[in-house]
Every structure is written in C-alpha cells, then in structure tokens.
C-alpha cells in the first residue's frame, strides 16, 4: 500500500512538470453498467497521458471508505464518505475488461492553461486531507465531481437544449433490467428528484456527462476531439431480467385476494406495508440526503397499517373504522399527487395500492354495518 501511494505521488508530482511542456492529453472515461446494483448507472473517470515520460494514469472519485466508523449508520444519515483514487490506465482497462464492461474514451480539446488548471486541481484534490468527500446521489458523486472539475474551468457556447427530463426519469432509464431495484429506488426517493433538470444538472450520470460533452463547444470548436471504445466487441453476459418482476408478483397477489379471498394474508400484508412505511419515515427524518425527504409514498405505504393490524386483533371496531377511512383518503390523495406529477411512480405500485384499497373498503363496510346499522 505504501509503495502504491508513493508511486501515485511520484506520478502526480511529475505530471505538472511534463504538462508545462504541453505533453499531457486529458480524456474522460465513461464506463457502462456492471452486474452489481450500485453499478447500474456506470462510472466516470479522467485519464492523463504523457507519452514522452511514459505516464498514463486514471483518476476517479468512486472509492468507498469502508473503514469509516459506523459505516451503515452514516450511510442512512447521508454521511457516507467517498474518496478519490489513482491507478495506471492499464490496470483500469483490465479491470473493466474482466467485468465485460465497455469503456468509452473522449479526448478533450482543452487549452494549455485549462490543462494546467485541471492538473493542479487534481493534485490538490488527491492530497490525503482533500481526497475524501461526503457522497450525495444527485449532487456529489463520481460523475458530478468530474463534471464540476471540467466545466468550471472552461467557458462553453450555448448548447442545443435537450428534451426536458427529471432526475427520476434519468435514473429509471438504466433500471429496466433491474425491476426490483427500480421499485425500491422509486419507493424511497422523494419529490426533489421530480423537478425538471437543466443541461448542467442532467450530467450527474456517466452517460449524460458523456453525451453532454459531445454537445458542448468552446469558441465554436467541439470540446471532444475524438472518441474511442474499449471492450465493445466482447459479447454481453448481462443477466436477463427475472420473470418475477414486482408488477407480476403483486398482480398475482392481488388476483388471489380478489378471486380466492385469502383472509389469512391480510395481516402479514398490512404488517409488511406498515413496517416498510415506518422505515421510509425514519430514513426521511434521519437522513441529510434531500432526495430522500418529502416522500409522499408514505401516504399509501403507511406505517399506520401497523396500527390497523393491532386494532383488528383487539376488536377495536370504531377506531379501526375511522382509521380505515383516513387511510383510504390518503390513498386517494396519493393518486392525485401521481396524476399531477408532483411525485413520480412506477406501475408496480398500483397492484399494492388496489390491494390496500380493497382492505380499507372492506374494513369501512364492516365497521359501518356494526356501528351504524
């Protein structure tokens, strides 16, 4: 480890001298999705090459600090510490080749002064006291760090406006092969991801930084000189989407309740929904991630269903009746929020919402007949 750090320091210290002689090329590296859930959106890195001095290294901002005390607690709170790393380009490409992941290299058309600024900033950021940062999914990740680094040092022409999108739409575009991850992500994210993003904000994901740079120009000249693909010939070994998608599983469950009327499933279903809603509530209170706050999904995935189970088991008919009325009104409110695009949703939510509505309406009818007839 010490040898590696020393090697990195030697490389970095040597780059500034070489760069002053105009020998450094700077490229953005964009990596495709991986097999792990957190790799769904790909990865970004920056490559520095000095052929004369045989220096070829890659910086990235995606190193998780697993040694941080209270790792999982800090993850929930939004205090997960990420770090900056450096490695040889050969090692970088070999790792992605082993994972069968494509890497696209964009050579950047930068002035000598801009290159000097970028190298100096990378040197500064790689110092031990500066290389760690607190991760934020939308604003501070491996891609936004590079976006901010590059675009803060250049003045670009006005680019053509792209199709309006929200953060949620962009995230979901990469989750079609991971339907359960898509379900969970959309369940936990709040309204902050549903605002339309500008051209700068949309470059928070690797693909969009790659395409964004292709659209940018400096004084009429393209910022990307050339583009090269690595590992693109290797056949994809990505797993097929599971047939047991959330919408299929929940639709089957809904049909069973409608056709067979499996009453024994009612308490477990309501308890699971209530516990999930309680977790959403706790996380939204404790976290500092703004994208996990203001989550209206708690209106249908409601912790009060735990109270409903307790009231039913205790034969508290009157309280159960009024609670069921309130829960159903909250579901109606959630549907209004979805229809007005205040917060996004996925189709897999609907079977659960219909199922909960069935339980609520049954409880309302039963309570009404007991209390008022």
C-alpha positions in Angstrom: 0.0 0.0 0.0 2.8 2.4 0.9 4.5 1.7 -2.4 1.3 2.4 -4.3 0.8 5.7 -2.6 4.5 6.7 -3.2 4.1 5.7 -6.8 1.0 7.9 -7.1 2.8 10.8 -5.5 5.7 10.4 -7.9 3.4 10.3 -10.9 1.4 13.3 -9.8 4.4 15.4 -9.0 6.0 14.6 -12.3 2.8 15.5 -14.3 3.0 19.2 -13.6 6.5 19.5 -14.9 5.6 17.4 -18.0 2.5 19.3 -18.6 4.3 22.6 -18.6 5.9 21.4 -21.7 2.5 20.7 -23.3 2.8 16.9 -23.3 -0.3 15.9 -21.5 -3.6 14.6 -23.0 -6.7 14.7 -20.9 -9.7 12.3 -21.6 -13.0 11.5 -19.9 -13.6 7.8 -19.4 -17.3 6.6 -19.3 -17.9 3.0 -18.2 -21.0 1.0 -18.9 -23.3 -0.7 -16.3 -22.0 -3.5 -14.1 -23.6 -6.5 -12.6 -24.0 -5.1 -9.1 -27.0 -2.9 -8.3 -24.9 0.1 -7.4 -23.1 -0.2 -10.8 -26.4 0.2 -12.8 -25.6 3.7 -13.8 -22.0 3.1 -14.8 -18.9 5.0 -13.8 -16.8 8.0 -14.8 -13.0 8.7 -14.6 -10.4 11.0 -16.0 -7.3 9.9 -17.8 -4.0 11.8 -18.0 -1.3 10.8 -20.6 2.2 12.0 -21.0 3.7 9.7 -23.7 7.2 11.3 -23.6 7.6 10.4 -19.9 5.6 7.2 -20.2 3.0 8.3 -17.7 -0.6 7.1 -18.2 -2.9 7.2 -15.1 -6.6 7.4 -14.3 -8.2 9.4 -11.5 -11.7 8.6 -10.2 -13.9 9.7 -7.4 -15.7 6.4 -6.7 -13.7 4.9 -3.8 -15.9 4.0 -0.8 -14.2 4.4 2.6 -15.3 1.1 4.2 -13.0 1.8 7.2 -15.2 4.8 8.2 -16.6 4.2 11.8 -20.4 3.4 11.9 -20.5 2.7 8.2 -24.1 1.7 7.8 -25.4 4.4 10.2 -23.5 7.0 8.2 -25.0 5.6 5.0 -28.5 6.1 6.3 -27.7 9.6 7.6 -26.2 10.6 4.3 -22.7 10.9 5.7 -21.1 8.2 3.5 -17.5 9.1 2.8 -16.2 8.5 -0.8 -12.7 9.1 -1.9 -10.5 9.9 -4.9 -8.2 7.2 -6.3 -5.5 6.9 -8.9 -4.2 3.9 -10.8 -2.4 3.1 -14.1 -4.6 3.1 -17.2 -3.6 -0.5 -18.0 -4.9 -1.6 -14.6 -8.1 0.4 -15.1 -8.9 -1.1 -18.5 -8.0 -4.6 -17.5 -10.4 -4.4 -14.6 -13.3 -3.4 -16.8 -12.4 -5.9 -19.4 -12.6 -8.7 -16.8 -16.0 -7.4 -15.8 -17.0 -7.3 -19.5 -17.9 -3.6 -19.3 -17.5 -1.1 -22.1 -15.3 2.0 -21.6 -15.6 5.0 -23.9 -12.8 7.5 -24.0 -13.4 11.1 -25.1 -10.2 13.1 -25.7 -10.8 16.7 -24.7 -9.9 19.7 -26.7 -8.6 22.0 -23.9 -6.2 24.9 -24.0 -2.8 24.6 -22.3 -3.9 27.0 -19.5 -7.0 24.8 -18.9 -4.9 21.7 -18.7 -2.6 23.3 -16.2 -5.6 24.2 -14.0 -7.1 20.7 -14.2 -3.8 19.0 -13.3 -3.3 21.4 -10.4 -6.8 20.8 -9.1 -6.3 17.0 -9.4 -3.0 17.3 -7.5 -4.8 19.4 -4.8 -7.8 17.1 -4.5 -5.6 14.0 -4.3 -3.8 15.2 -1.1 -4.8 13.0 1.8 -6.6 15.8 3.6 -8.7 16.6 0.5 -9.4 13.3 -1.3 -12.5 12.3 0.7 -15.9 13.9 0.3 -19.4 13.1 1.5 -21.4 11.3 -1.1 -24.7 12.7 -2.4 -26.5 10.7 -5.1 -27.5 13.7 -7.2 -25.1 16.4 -6.4 -21.8 14.8 -5.3 -20.8 11.5 -6.9 -18.1 10.1 -9.2 -19.6 11.9 -12.2 -20.6 15.2 -10.8 -17.1 15.7 -9.3 -15.6 15.4 -12.8 -18.4 17.5 -14.4 -17.7 20.3 -11.9 -13.9 19.9 -12.4 -14.1 20.2 -16.2 -16.9 22.7 -16.7 -15.8 25.1 -14.0 -12.5 25.6 -16.0 -13.9 26.2 -19.4 -16.4 28.7 -21.0 -18.7 26.9 -23.4 -21.0 28.2 -26.1 -24.8 27.9 -25.7 -25.6 24.3 -26.4 -28.8 22.9 -28.0 -31.5 22.2 -25.4 -32.2 18.6 -24.8 -35.6 17.0 -24.1 -36.8 18.0 -20.6 -36.4 15.3 -18.1 -36.4 14.8 -14.3 -33.8 13.1 -12.2 -36.2 10.2 -11.6 -36.7 9.7 -15.3 -33.0 9.6 -15.9 -32.4 7.1 -13.1 -35.2 4.8 -14.3 -33.8 4.7 -17.8 -30.9 2.5 -16.5 -33.1 0.2 -14.4 -35.2 -1.7 -16.9 -33.2 -4.8 -16.4 -33.3 -4.4 -12.6 -37.0 -4.1 -11.9 -36.8 -4.8 -8.1 -34.1 -2.1 -7.8 -36.3 0.2 -9.8 -39.2 -0.5 -7.5 -37.1 0.2 -4.3 -35.4 3.3 -5.7 -38.8 4.9 -6.7 -40.3 3.9 -3.3 -37.6 5.6 -1.3 -37.0 8.8 -3.3 -38.9 11.9 -2.6 -40.2 14.9 -4.6 -36.8 16.6 -5.1 -36.0 14.1 -8.0 -39.2 15.1 -9.9 -38.2 18.6 -10.9 -37.0 19.2 -14.4 -33.3 19.4 -14.6 -31.2 21.8 -16.7 -28.4 20.8 -19.1 -25.8 21.1 -16.3 -27.8 19.1 -13.7 -28.6 16.3 -16.1 -24.9 15.4 -16.3 -25.0 13.8 -12.9 -24.9 10.3 -14.5 -22.0 9.0 -16.6 -24.0 8.5 -19.8 -25.3 12.1 -19.6 -21.9 13.6 -18.9 -20.6 11.7 -21.9 -23.4 12.9 -24.2 -23.3 16.4 -22.7 -19.7 16.9 -23.5 -20.3 15.8 -27.1 -22.8 18.6 -27.4 -20.6 21.3 -26.0 -18.4 23.7 -27.9 -15.7 26.2 -27.0 -15.5 29.2 -29.3 -17.3 27.2 -32.0 -15.0 24.1 -31.6 -16.1 20.8 -30.3 -14.8 20.1 -26.8 -14.4 16.4 -27.7 -11.7 15.9 -30.3 -12.1 12.1 -30.7 -13.8 9.1 -29.2 -12.6 5.6 -28.7 -14.4 2.5 -27.5 -12.8 -0.3 -25.4 -14.3 -3.8 -24.8 -17.1 -3.2 -27.2 -16.6 -6.4 -29.2 -17.0 -8.7 -26.2 -20.4 -10.3 -26.1 -22.6 -9.2 -23.3 -23.1 -11.5 -20.4 -25.6 -9.4 -18.6 -28.3 -11.5 -16.8 -31.8 -11.5 -18.3 -34.5 -9.7 -16.4 -36.1 -12.0 -13.9 -39.7 -13.2 -14.8 -40.7 -12.5 -11.2 -40.9 -8.7 -11.6 -42.6 -6.6 -8.9 -45.6 -5.9 -11.0 -46.1 -9.6 -11.8 -45.7 -10.7 -8.2 -48.0 -8.0 -6.8 -50.6 -8.5 -9.6 -50.8 -12.3 -8.8 -51.2 -11.5 -5.1 -54.0 -9.0 -6.0 -55.8 -11.6 -8.1 -55.5 -14.2 -5.3 -57.1 -11.7 -2.9 -59.9 -10.8 -5.3 -60.7 -14.4 -6.5 -59.9 -16.6 -3.6 -60.2 -14.0 -0.8 -57.3 -15.3 1.2 -58.0 -13.6 4.5 -55.0 -15.2 6.2 -52.8 -13.0 4.0 -54.3 -9.8 5.2 -52.4 -9.3 8.5 -49.0 -10.2 7.0 -49.5 -7.9 4.0 -50.7 -5.0 6.2 -47.8 -5.6 8.6 -45.2 -5.6 5.8 -46.6 -2.4 4.3 -46.7 -0.7 7.7 -43.1 -1.7 8.5 -41.9 -0.5 5.1 -43.7 2.8 5.7 -42.1 3.1 9.1 -38.6 2.6 7.6 -39.3 5.3 4.9 -40.4 7.7 7.7 -37.4 7.0 9.9 -34.9 7.3 7.0 -36.6 10.6 5.7 -36.2 12.1 9.2 -32.7 10.9 10.0 -31.0 11.4 6.6 -29.4 14.5 5.3 -30.0 13.4 1.7 -32.5 15.9 0.5 -33.7 13.5 -2.3 -35.0 11.1 0.4 -37.1 13.8 2.1 -40.6 14.9 1.2 -41.6 11.4 0.2 -45.4 11.2 -0.4 -45.2 7.5 -0.8 -45.8 7.3 2.9 -49.4 8.2 2.2 -50.1 4.7 0.7 -47.1 2.8 2.2 -48.3 3.9 5.5 -46.9 3.0 9.0 -50.5 3.4 10.3 -51.3 -0.1 8.8 -49.4 -1.5 11.8 -51.9 0.3 14.0 -54.7 -1.1 11.8 -53.5 -4.7 12.4 -53.4 -4.1 16.2 -56.9 -2.6 16.2 -58.3 -5.5 14.2 -56.7 -8.1 16.5 -58.0 -6.1 19.5 -61.5 -5.9 18.1 -61.4 -2.1 18.3 -64.1 -1.7 15.7 -64.8 2.0 16.0 -61.1 3.1 15.9 -60.4 0.6 13.1 -63.3 2.0 11.0 -62.2 5.6 11.3 -58.5 4.7 10.7 -59.6 2.8 7.5 -61.5 5.8 6.3 -58.4 8.0 6.9 -56.1 5.5 5.2 -58.3 5.4 2.1 -58.5 9.1 1.9 -54.7 9.2 2.0 -54.6 6.7 -0.9 -56.9 9.0 -2.9 -54.6 11.9 -2.1 -51.6 9.9 -3.3 -53.3 9.1 -6.7 -54.0 12.8 -7.1 -50.2 13.5 -6.4 -49.3 11.0 -9.1 -51.8 12.4 -11.6 -50.5 15.9 -11.2 -46.8 14.8 -11.4 -45.9 16.1 -8.0 -44.1 12.9 -7.4 -43.2 10.1 -9.8 -44.3 6.5 -9.6 -43.9 3.1 -11.2 -46.6 0.6 -12.4 -45.6 -1.9 -9.7 -47.1 0.4 -7.1 -50.6 0.1 -8.5 -51.4 -3.6 -7.5 -50.4 -2.8 -3.9 -52.5 0.4 -3.8 -55.5 -1.5 -5.2 -55.0 -4.3 -2.7 -54.8 -1.8 0.2 -57.9 -0.1 -1.1 -59.8 -3.4 -1.0 -58.8 -4.0 2.6 -59.7 -0.4 3.5 -63.1 -0.5 1.8 -63.9 -3.9 3.4 -63.0 -2.5 6.8 -65.1 0.6 6.2 -68.2 -1.5 5.1 -67.8 -3.9 8.0 -67.3 -1.1 10.6 -70.3 0.8 9.2 -72.6 -2.2 9.4 -71.6 -2.8 13.0 -71.6 0.8 14.2 -74.5 2.3 12.3 -76.9 -0.5 11.3 
